[in-house]
Amino acid sequence: MKSNINIFYTLLIALAFISCSSSDDNSTPPSPYTQYGAAFEKMPDKQDAIIYQVNIRAFSQAGTLKGVQERLSQIQELGANVIYLMPIYPVGKVKASGELGSPYAVQDYKAVNPDFGTLQDLQVLVEEAHKKNMAVVLDWVANHTAWDNPWITQHPNWYQKDGEGNIIIPPGTNYTDVAQLDFNNAEMKDAMIDAMSYWIYNANIDGFRCDYADFVAPGFWTAAITKLRSIKKNQKILMLAEGSKISHFTSGFDYTFGFNFFSALEKVFKDNLSASTLQNSNATEYANIYTTDSKVVRYTSNHDVNLTDGTPLELFGGKKGSVASFVVTAYLKSVPMIYNGQEIGYAQRLNYFARTPIDWSAADTDMLAEYKKIIAFRNSSNAIKRGTFTGYSSDAVSAFTMVKEAEKVLVLSNLTNSSVKYLVAPALKGTWKDAFSGATVTLDSETTLLPYQYLILKN
């Protein structure tokens, strides 16, 4: 009996020691993952980003992560510093849409699509991008999963259901290939944040572009972004909401998506609306945003509009018109996003439900050179990246200044296929310098712009 008492007291002391040790330790529980790779030292500030969207199925003949890695130099030479990869995860086969299924029907949140390669391929891609001073962000699909995601059978209570107990598709959509998650379920939200953390630890990625962000509860985004930023304490991560809600900024996102601006730009070309419409759209998108460093990501193409609406060449008056549109999109209080192929004037739509490899040999070298000039000047101009916007547009010409401290930039872009006379506002008259050529330009009471001509002038 005495030996049993001694054992009992020994156990009590051990338990008390463990309890004291636990109560003294205020640190968060250790992660089940080990950080792979070193911190990326050249992460761009949010205002300095040039985002390049990669459709992995289309980007190379192989349609793989290695195919992306092999063209990193071309992305770098364009002037981009953030590579955004469309979903890398295995695609669901049950109720799949299109030839290969949608990349946005995720079968497994913690795996690489074997068609694209392996986790090691992604790790090497990120390492090589970092060596070229480019960040890598992944597309994240939080709102819904594929029907053959293991969560469906393992955790059916993680999904929204109808009155008869059947898991539903996203409400108000025809997305029959995906099942709607329930963001009232705390376990599901924890598992989702854990899966996002997995990629920061295991692939050393630098952030996420979050799909369908407006339809996910903002409280989830706050919790997720707080957790993700705690992983990389010594490095910024970039978070882009594919959404337009102001609440995304308070949740911690760096960017929202310029849906309104793109729609306005389409209408300028399609419906002959005034170029000043773009100023109104800019005001709409920045309404109630109180932090000066918050930015809207704008584009003349992405995977969705490329497939459904058309290429920039189709939408914006051919090569010259699409470049004139890109200038406005990239410089008007924006962070620009480029969809792979648009910089070479690629004329074919890219069906991201199938394999549609870009023919890079079809590049329009003059157009590519123009894109590089436009991006290079943005990269060099603090006024464009961080300046105060003032609009001076006419019906035909998108005109505005961006001013930061002593630097003032004037953008004039004729968004019509006719020569136009632009009446110069008194505040804009005087001597300027062409930002690309360095030539002196004097603006009097009016100036003539050729079809789709643009001028970038500096004080």
C-alpha positions in Angstrom: 0.0 0.0 0.0 2.8 2.4 0.9 4.5 2.0 -2.5 1.2 2.7 -4.2 0.8 5.9 -2.2 4.3 6.9 -3.2 3.5 6.3 -6.9 0.3 8.3 -6.4 2.1 11.3 -5.0 4.8 11.1 -7.6 2.1 11.3 -10.3 0.5 14.3 -8.6 3.8 16.1 -8.5 4.5 15.3 -12.2 1.0 16.5 -13.2 1.4 19.7 -11.2 4.8 20.4 -12.9 3.2 19.9 -16.3 0.3 22.2 -15.4 2.7 24.9 -14.1 4.8 24.6 -17.2 1.7 24.9 -19.5 0.3 28.0 -17.6 3.7 29.7 -17.8 3.9 29.2 -21.6 1.8 31.9 -23.3 3.1 31.0 -26.8 0.8 29.7 -29.5 0.7 25.9 -30.1 3.5 24.7 -32.3 2.6 24.3 -36.0 2.5 20.8 -37.4 4.5 22.2 -40.3 8.1 23.2 -40.7 9.0 26.4 -42.6 10.5 25.6 -46.0 12.9 28.1 -47.5 14.2 31.4 -46.5 12.3 34.7 -46.1 12.0 36.6 -49.4 13.9 39.8 -48.9 12.7 41.7 -51.9 8.9 41.6 -51.3 7.4 44.6 -53.0 5.3 47.1 -51.0 1.7 46.8 -51.9 1.7 50.0 -54.0 4.7 48.7 -56.0 3.3 45.5 -57.2 2.9 44.5 -60.9 0.9 41.3 -60.8 1.3 38.7 -63.6 -1.5 36.1 -63.8 -0.4 32.6 -64.9 -2.9 30.1 -66.3 -0.7 27.0 -65.8 -2.6 25.0 -68.4 -2.0 27.6 -71.1 1.4 29.1 -70.1 3.6 26.5 -71.7 3.4 23.6 -74.1 3.8 21.2 -71.2 1.2 22.9 -69.0 3.2 22.4 -65.9 4.9 24.3 -63.0 8.3 23.5 -64.6 6.9 25.2 -67.8 6.2 28.3 -65.7 9.7 28.1 -64.2 11.3 28.0 -67.7 9.7 31.4 -68.6 10.5 33.3 -65.3 13.1 35.4 -67.1 10.5 36.7 -69.6 8.1 37.6 -66.7 10.9 39.4 -65.0 12.0 41.3 -68.2 8.4 42.5 -68.6 8.8 44.3 -65.2 6.4 42.2 -63.1 7.3 41.5 -59.5 4.4 39.3 -58.3 3.4 36.1 -60.1 -0.1 34.9 -59.4 -0.7 31.3 -60.1 -4.2 30.1 -60.9 -5.2 27.1 -58.7 -2.5 24.5 -58.4 -4.6 21.9 -56.7 -6.1 18.6 -58.0 -9.3 19.2 -59.8 -12.6 17.4 -59.0 -13.8 14.7 -61.4 -17.4 14.3 -60.1 -19.8 16.6 -61.9 -16.8 18.2 -63.6 -17.3 21.1 -66.1 -15.5 21.3 -69.4 -12.9 19.0 -70.9 -10.5 18.9 -67.8 -12.7 20.4 -65.1 -12.5 23.8 -63.5 -9.3 24.7 -61.6 -11.7 26.3 -59.1 -13.3 22.9 -58.2 -10.7 21.9 -55.6 -10.4 18.2 -54.8 -7.7 18.5 -52.2 -6.5 21.7 -50.6 -3.1 20.3 -49.6 -1.9 18.7 -52.8 -0.5 19.7 -56.2 -2.4 18.7 -59.3 -0.3 15.9 -60.7 -0.9 17.3 -64.2 1.1 20.3 -63.1 3.9 18.5 -61.2 4.8 18.0 -57.6 5.3 20.0 -54.4 9.0 20.0 -55.1 8.3 21.6 -58.5 6.4 24.3 -56.7 9.1 24.8 -54.2 11.7 25.2 -56.9 9.5 27.6 -58.9 9.1 29.8 -55.8 12.9 29.6 -55.1 13.8 30.6 -58.6 11.2 33.4 -58.7 12.6 34.8 -55.4 16.1 34.8 -56.9 14.7 37.0 -59.7 13.0 39.3 -57.1 9.5 38.1 -57.8 7.0 37.1 -55.2 4.6 34.1 -55.8 1.0 34.1 -54.7 -1.5 31.2 -55.0 -5.1 31.3 -56.0 -7.3 30.2 -53.0 -10.8 28.9 -53.4 -12.5 29.2 -50.0 -16.1 29.3 -50.8 -16.7 25.9 -52.3 -15.0 22.5 -53.0 -15.3 19.8 -55.6 -17.9 17.1 -55.0 -15.1 14.5 -54.6 -13.2 16.5 -52.0 -12.8 14.2 -49.0 -14.5 16.8 -46.8 -17.8 15.9 -48.5 -17.8 12.4 -47.0 -15.7 13.0 -43.9 -17.4 16.2 -42.8 -20.7 16.7 -44.5 -21.7 19.1 -41.7 -19.1 21.5 -43.1 -21.4 22.2 -46.1 -24.6 24.2 -46.6 -27.7 22.1 -47.2 -31.2 22.5 -48.4 -34.4 21.7 -46.5 -34.1 18.1 -47.3 -30.5 17.8 -46.1 -28.8 17.8 -49.5 -25.5 19.7 -50.0 -26.1 22.7 -52.3 -24.2 24.5 -55.0 -23.2 28.2 -54.3 -26.6 30.0 -54.0 -27.6 32.2 -56.9 -25.1 30.5 -59.3 -25.1 27.7 -61.9 -21.8 26.3 -60.6 -23.0 22.7 -60.5 -19.4 21.4 -60.3 -18.9 22.7 -56.8 -20.4 22.3 -53.3 -21.0 25.3 -51.0 -19.2 25.4 -47.7 -20.8 26.6 -44.4 -18.9 29.4 -42.9 -20.9 29.1 -39.7 -18.9 25.9 -39.0 -15.9 26.7 -36.8 -14.2 23.3 -37.5 -14.4 23.9 -41.2 -12.9 27.4 -40.9 -10.0 26.1 -38.8 -9.3 23.4 -41.4 -9.4 26.0 -44.2 -6.9 28.3 -42.4 -4.7 25.3 -41.7 -4.7 24.4 -45.4 -3.8 28.0 -46.3 -1.0 27.9 -43.7 0.3 24.6 -45.2 1.4 26.4 -48.4 3.1 29.2 -46.6 5.1 26.7 -44.6 5.7 24.1 -47.2 6.2 26.1 -50.4 7.3 29.5 -48.9 4.7 31.3 -51.0 4.1 35.0 -50.5 0.3 35.4 -50.3 -3.0 34.6 -51.9 -5.5 35.9 -54.5 -8.8 34.8 -52.9 -11.5 33.7 -55.3 -15.1 34.7 -54.8 -14.1 36.7 -51.8 -17.3 38.8 -51.5 -19.4 35.7 -50.7 -17.2 34.5 -47.8 -17.9 35.8 -44.3 -15.6 38.7 -43.6 -14.9 37.3 -40.1 -13.2 34.3 -41.7 -10.9 36.5 -43.8 -9.9 38.5 -40.7 -9.0 35.3 -38.8 -7.3 33.7 -41.8 -5.2 36.8 -42.7 -4.2 37.4 -39.0 -3.0 33.8 -38.8 -1.1 33.9 -42.2 0.7 37.1 -41.3 1.8 35.6 -38.0 3.6 32.8 -39.8 5.9 35.2 -41.7 6.6 37.8 -39.0 9.8 39.0 -40.8 8.1 39.3 -44.2 5.1 40.9 -45.7 2.5 38.8 -47.5 0.2 40.1 -50.2 -3.5 39.4 -50.0 -5.8 40.1 -53.0 -9.6 39.8 -52.6 -11.4 38.9 -55.8 -14.2 41.1 -54.6 -15.2 44.7 -54.2 -16.4 45.1 -50.6 -14.8 47.8 -48.5 -14.8 45.4 -45.6 -12.0 43.4 -47.3 -9.6 46.2 -46.3 -10.6 46.0 -42.6 -10.2 42.2 -42.8 -6.6 42.7 -43.8 -6.6 42.5 -47.5 -4.1 44.7 -49.4 -6.2 44.9 -52.6 -9.8 44.6 -53.9 -10.7 43.8 -57.5 -11.6 46.5 -60.1 -14.8 44.9 -61.4 -16.5 48.3 -61.8 -13.5 49.9 -63.6 -13.3 47.0 -66.1 -17.0 47.2 -66.8 -16.7 51.0 -67.3 -13.8 50.5 -69.7 -15.8 48.0 -71.7 -18.7 50.4 -72.0 -16.4 53.3 -73.2 -15.5 51.1 -76.2 -18.6 49.1 -76.7 -21.3 51.8 -75.9 -19.2 54.9 -76.8 -19.5 56.2 -73.2 -17.4 59.2 -72.3 -13.9 58.6 -71.1 -14.8 60.5 -68.0 -16.8 57.5 -67.0 -13.5 56.0 -65.8 -13.0 58.8 -63.4 -16.5 58.2 -62.0 -15.7 54.5 -61.7 -12.5 55.3 -59.9 -14.4 57.4 -57.4 -16.9 54.6 -56.9 -14.2 52.0 -56.2 -12.3 54.1 -53.8 -15.4 55.5 -52.0 -15.1 55.1 -48.2 -11.5 53.8 -48.4 -9.7 55.8 -45.8 -6.2 54.5 -45.9 -4.0 56.1 -48.6 -2.1 52.9 -49.3 -5.2 50.7 -50.0 -5.3 49.8 -53.7 -7.7 48.5 -56.3 -6.2 45.9 -58.7 -7.2 46.7 -62.3 -6.8 44.8 -65.6 -7.8 44.7 -69.2 -7.8 40.9 -69.1 -8.0 38.0 -66.8 -8.9 34.3 -67.1 -12.6 35.0 -66.8 -13.1 37.9 -69.1 -10.6 36.5 -71.6 -12.8 33.4 -72.1 -16.3 35.0 -71.8 -15.9 38.6 -73.1 -12.8 38.4 -75.3 -9.1 39.3 -75.5 -8.1 42.9 -75.0 -7.7 43.0 -78.8 -11.3 42.1 -79.2 -12.6 44.4 -76.5 -10.5 47.5 -76.8 -10.0 48.4 -80.5 -7.2 46.1 -81.5 -3.5 46.4 -80.6 -3.3 50.2 -80.3 -6.5 50.5 -78.5 -5.7 47.8 -76.0 -2.4 49.4 -75.2 -4.1 52.8 -74.8 -6.5 51.1 -72.4 -3.7 49.4 -70.5 -2.0 52.7 -69.9 -5.0 54.1 -68.2 -5.7 50.9 -66.3 -2.1 50.7 -65.0 -1.6 54.3 -64.1 -5.0 55.5 -62.8 -4.6 55.0 -59.0 -4.2 51.2 -59.7 -2.1 48.2 -59.1 -2.0 46.6 -62.6 -2.6 42.9 -63.3 -1.6 41.4 -66.6 -3.0 38.1 -67.9 -0.4 35.8 -69.6 -0.2 36.5 -73.3 -1.8 39.9 -73.5 1.6 41.6 -73.4 2.4 39.9 -76.8 -0.9 40.8 -78.4 -2.0 37.1 -78.3 -5.3 37.0 -80.2 -6.6 33.6 -79.1 -9.0 33.2 -76.1 -7.7 30.8 -73.5 -10.2 28.1 -72.3 -9.0 27.4 -68.8 -11.2 24.3 -68.6 -8.9 22.7 -71.3 -5.4 22.8 -72.5 -4.9 25.8 -74.8 -1.1 26.5 -74.9 0.0 30.0 -75.8 2.1 30.1 -78.9 4.8 32.5 -77.7 6.4 32.5 -81.1 3.4 34.6 -82.3 4.6 37.5 -80.1 4.1 41.1 -81.5 7.5 42.4 -80.5 6.5 46.0 -80.9 3.6 45.6 -78.5 5.8 43.7 -76.0 8.3 46.6 -76.1 5.4 49.1 -75.4 4.2 47.1 -72.4 7.8 47.0 -71.0 8.1 50.8 -71.4 4.7 51.4 -69.7 5.6 49.1 -66.8 9.2 50.4 -66.4 7.9 53.9 -66.1 5.4 52.9 -63.5 8.1 51.1 -61.5 10.2 54.2 -61.6 7.4 56.7 -60.7 6.5 57.4 -57.1 3.7 59.7 -58.3 2.0 56.9 -60.3 2.4 54.4 -57.5 1.6 56.6 -54.5 0.4 59.9 -55.9 -2.8 61.9 -55.6 -5.2 61.6 -58.6 -6.9 64.5 -60.3 -9.1 64.0 -63.4 -9.2 66.1 -66.5 -10.9 63.8 -69.0 -13.0 64.7 -72.0 -15.4 62.4 -73.9 -12.6 61.0 -76.0 -9.5 61.3 -73.8 -8.8 59.8 -70.4 -6.7 62.6 -68.9 -5.4 62.8 -65.3 -2.5 63.8 -63.2 -0.8 61.8 -60.5 1.2 63.9 -58.0 3.5 62.9 -55.2 5.7 65.6 -53.6 7.7 67.2 -56.4 6.8 64.7 -59.1 3.8 65.4 -61.3 2.8 63.0 -64.1 0.1 63.8 -66.7 -1.5 61.0 -68.7 -3.4 61.6 -71.9 -4.9 58.6 -73.7 -7.2 58.8 -76.7 -9.7 56.0 -76.3 -11.2 56.4 -79.7 -10.3 55.3 -83.2 -10.4 59.0 -84.5 -8.0 61.9 -84.2 -9.3 64.3 -81.6 -8.6 67.8 -80.3 -8.2 67.8 -76.5 -8.9 71.2 -74.8 -6.1 71.6 -72.2 -7.2 72.8 -68.8 -5.3 75.9 -67.5 -3.7 73.9 -64.8 -2.1 71.6 -67.4 -0.7 74.3 -69.8 3.0 74.7 -70.0 6.2 72.8 -70.7 6.4 69.1 -69.9 8.9 66.3 -70.7 7.9 63.1 -72.5 8.4 60.4 -69.9 9.6 57.8 -72.4 11.7 59.9 -74.9 12.7 62.8 -72.7 11.6 65.2 -75.5 10.1 68.6 -74.5 6.4 68.9 -75.0 4.6 72.3 -74.7 0.8 72.2 -74.1 -1.1 75.3 -75.2 -4.9 75.7 -75.2 -5.4 72.5 -77.2 -3.5 69.5 -78.5 -4.3 66.8 -81.1 -4.1 63.1 -80.3 -4.1 60.5 -83.1 -6.4 57.4 -82.9 -5.5 55.5 -79.7 -2.5 57.8 -79.1 -1.3 58.2 -75.5 1.1 60.7 -73.9 2.9 60.3 -70.6 4.3 63.6 -69.5 6.4 64.6 -66.5 7.0 68.0 -65.0 
